[in-house]
Amino acid sequence: MSKNREIPLGDDAPEPLHRQCEHVDCFEAGEYRAPKARLLDRGKPTDYQWFCLAHIREFNKSWNFFAGMSDEEILRYKDEDITGHRPTWKLGARTASPRKDFRYDDPFDFRDDMDASAESSGSTQNNGKVVVDPKEREALAILNLQPGSSLEQIKRRHKELAKKYHPDIRGGDKTAEEILKNINQAYTHLRSCANS
């Protein structure tokens, strides 16, 4: 048993199967569409004109997207085209930061816990003193450096100690070899801390 179903037609009338080329005195089939105006590349079917292969080639050769635009409009369009005509802003200009004057109920004191963990993590400054994690403090002690030393100072000190305790210079001394291993490990750790 088959039922006849009505197929809803949209507001637009169905397109004819064969269009005629819209070029003057051409009776070929219009299979290729071309925009009628500059910025209508996503419009309705009525916003386009249809040409045969020979006339669409002719249309494409003579098409100038920037026709009718001033030099300033062309330059502005090209500048906006770099970002796909989307709005942009300077890096870091639209970042969110927590407000200090928050007014909400915090019965579990999550806000205080977050502030305390932020103060204790990493090498942040606290009342003028640099807070350093224990591994970094140990590495600085091995190289005999102060907290807050620059990467150049760390490299210079590593080079000095590597020359001083190298086993080849010390005649194959095993203790010098162990000291050099500790120096290299400390240097590697401090470089990773400096790069992060």
Summary of the structure (lengths in Angstrom):
residues: 196
radius of gyration: 36.5
end to end distance: 73.2
largest distance: 101.4
contacts: 363
relative contact order: 0.06
helix: 41%
strand: 7%
